[in-house]
Amino acid sequence: MLSRLPAEERRVQLVQAALARAEQDGIGSVTIRRVAEDAGVSLGVVHYCFENKEELMSAAIETIVTDLSGALRNAFAQAGDAARGDRGAEALREMLRAGIRGMWQLIENTANVQLLTYEITTYALRGGSEESRGLATRQYEFNTAEATTFLRDCAARTGTRWIRPVEHVARLSLSVIDGIVLRWLVDRDSEAALAQFDDVLELVVGLAAPAE
């Protein structure tokens, strides 16, 4: 007999089932019927919680973006905690390196999820509606906000400043990293990816100067 769960708990269960299916076989494999089967509920239960697949996927995308944003925030926070109080470009370099390494560990440990984020972007953009495009936009806005906060913290802790608007530095860094991660998902050459991250690091350090 199907256990009775509060509506919100049931929604969470269905979202997790949709994400598990998407991580395993891609977004195209997610259907209302398959989610119902994976969650062990009837089609009616899914339709009670979500009007259609679009609404279910919107909730799933919101969940994965929030989860990854939180994980990225934690990785950056740990890099900040590791700062030794040194000042100048070298201190900035080391703090940025700690942040990138923390981010890379997250990426390596969640390869299927990373692949899913790229699928989410194309899925949302192909959706055509303003709501669909908004899902893709929020994914990037979350990441940019976390990176911007981290870069501000790096500058404040190391006695440096950004010579370009910090949001610009964050967007530039994430755009390059986005490409590196996508290439890594293709060839899984971690050594090459880490070497490229070091190049990104030097690019970012070059956009800083001593605080006035």
DODOTI-508868 format. One line per field, with one value per residue (C-alpha): x, y, z; residue in three letters. Coordinates in steps of 0.25 Angstrom, whole numbers, always signed. Layout:
N
u <- [X;...]
v <- [Y;...]
w <- [Z;...]
residuo <- [ala;...]
This chain:
212
u <- [+0;+5;+9;+3;+13;+10;+9;+23;+30;+24;+29;+43;+42;+38;+48;+59;+54;+54;+68;+73;+67;+73;+87;+87;+80;+79;+68;+61;+59;+50;+36;+24;+22;+36;+37;+24;+31;+44;+37;+27;+15;+3;+3;-9;+1;+11;+0;-6;+8;+12;+3;+13;+27;+31;+27;+34;+47;+46;+46;+57;+66;+63;+68;+81;+84;+82;+90;+102;+102;+102;+114;+121;+119;+125;+137;+140;+138;+148;+158;+155;+157;+171;+176;+188;+187;+198;+197;+199;+199;+205;+195;+184;+189;+189;+175;+170;+177;+171;+157;+159;+164;+152;+143;+151;+149;+134;+134;+141;+132;+120;+123;+109;+103;+112;+108;+94;+96;+100;+88;+79;+85;+81;+68;+64;+68;+61;+48;+46;+38;+42;+41;+50;+60;+59;+64;+77;+79;+77;+87;+98;+94;+95;+109;+113;+108;+116;+129;+127;+126;+138;+147;+143;+147;+160;+163;+159;+168;+180;+181;+178;+167;+161;+165;+152;+138;+138;+126;+133;+145;+135;+128;+141;+146;+134;+133;+147;+145;+131;+139;+150;+140;+132;+145;+148;+135;+139;+153;+154;+168;+169;+184;+181;+169;+177;+188;+178;+172;+186;+185;+172;+178;+189;+179;+171;+183;+187;+174;+178;+186;+191;+180;+181]
v <- [+0;+14;+22;+35;+47;+61;+68;+75;+62;+55;+66;+65;+50;+52;+62;+53;+42;+51;+55;+41;+37;+49;+47;+32;+34;+49;+59;+52;+40;+47;+44;+45;+30;+27;+36;+29;+16;+20;+26;+14;+23;+24;+34;+41;+44;+50;+58;+63;+69;+74;+78;+73;+69;+84;+87;+75;+78;+92;+88;+78;+88;+98;+87;+84;+98;+101;+89;+92;+106;+102;+92;+103;+113;+102;+100;+115;+116;+106;+113;+125;+118;+113;+127;+130;+145;+147;+160;+163;+156;+143;+142;+144;+134;+123;+126;+126;+113;+107;+111;+105;+92;+91;+94;+83;+73;+76;+74;+61;+55;+59;+57;+52;+64;+73;+67;+69;+84;+85;+77;+86;+99;+93;+88;+101;+109;+100;+101;+114;+121;+132;+122;+112;+122;+127;+114;+114;+129;+125;+114;+124;+135;+126;+122;+136;+141;+131;+134;+149;+147;+138;+148;+160;+152;+148;+163;+167;+156;+159;+174;+174;+180;+176;+186;+182;+181;+168;+163;+164;+156;+145;+144;+143;+132;+124;+125;+119;+109;+104;+101;+93;+85;+82;+77;+69;+62;+58;+53;+51;+57;+62;+66;+74;+81;+84;+90;+99;+103;+108;+117;+122;+125;+134;+141;+145;+149;+158;+165;+169;+180;+185;+191;+206]
w <- [+0;-4;+8;+10;+9;+11;-3;-1;+3;-9;-18;-13;-15;-29;-32;-27;-36;-48;-45;-43;-56;-63;-57;-62;-76;-79;-78;-91;-83;-72;-74;-65;-66;-63;-51;-46;-47;-41;-29;-28;-29;-39;-51;-43;-32;-41;-48;-35;-31;-45;-56;-67;-70;-71;-57;-52;-59;-55;-40;-43;-49;-38;-28;-35;-37;-22;-18;-27;-23;-8;-11;-19;-7;+3;-6;-7;+8;+11;+3;+11;+24;+18;+16;+25;+26;+16;+7;-8;-21;-17;-5;-15;-24;-13;-8;-23;-25;-12;-17;-31;-25;-16;-28;-36;-25;-26;-41;-41;-30;-38;-52;-56;-50;-57;-70;-66;-64;-79;-83;-74;-81;-95;-90;-84;-96;-106;-97;-104;-93;-84;-72;-79;-82;-68;-63;-71;-66;-52;-53;-58;-48;-36;-40;-43;-30;-22;-31;-29;-14;-13;-22;-13;-1;-7;-10;+4;+11;+2;+2;-13;-22;-36;-47;-54;-48;-40;-47;-60;-54;-49;-62;-70;-60;-60;-76;-77;-66;-73;-86;-78;-71;-83;-90;-78;-78;-92;-90;-75;-75;-61;-62;-74;-68;-55;-64;-71;-58;-54;-67;-62;-49;-55;-64;-52;-43;-55;-53;-39;-33;-19;-11;-11]
residuo <- [met;leu;ser;arg;leu;pro;ala;glu;glu;arg;arg;val;gln;leu;val;gln;ala;ala;leu;ala;arg;ala;glu;gln;asp;gly;ile;gly;ser;val;thr;ile;arg;arg;val;ala;glu;asp;ala;gly;val;ser;leu;gly;val;val;his;tyr;cys;phe;glu;asn;lys;glu;glu;leu;met;ser;ala;ala;ile;glu;thr;ile;val;thr;asp;leu;ser;gly;ala;leu;arg;asn;ala;phe;ala;gln;ala;gly;asp;ala;ala;arg;gly;asp;arg;gly;ala;glu;ala;leu;arg;glu;met;leu;arg;ala;gly;ile;arg;gly;met;trp;gln;leu;ile;glu;asn;thr;ala;asn;val;gln;leu;leu;thr;tyr;glu;ile;thr;thr;tyr;ala;leu;arg;gly;gly;ser;glu;glu;ser;arg;gly;leu;ala;thr;arg;gln;tyr;glu;phe;asn;thr;ala;glu;ala;thr;thr;phe;leu;arg;asp;cys;ala;ala;arg;thr;gly;thr;arg;trp;ile;arg;pro;val;glu;his;val;ala;arg;leu;ser;leu;ser;val;ile;asp;gly;ile;val;leu;arg;trp;leu;val;asp;arg;asp;ser;glu;ala;ala;leu;ala;gln;phe;asp;asp;val;leu;glu;leu;val;val;gly;leu;ala;ala;pro;ala;glu]
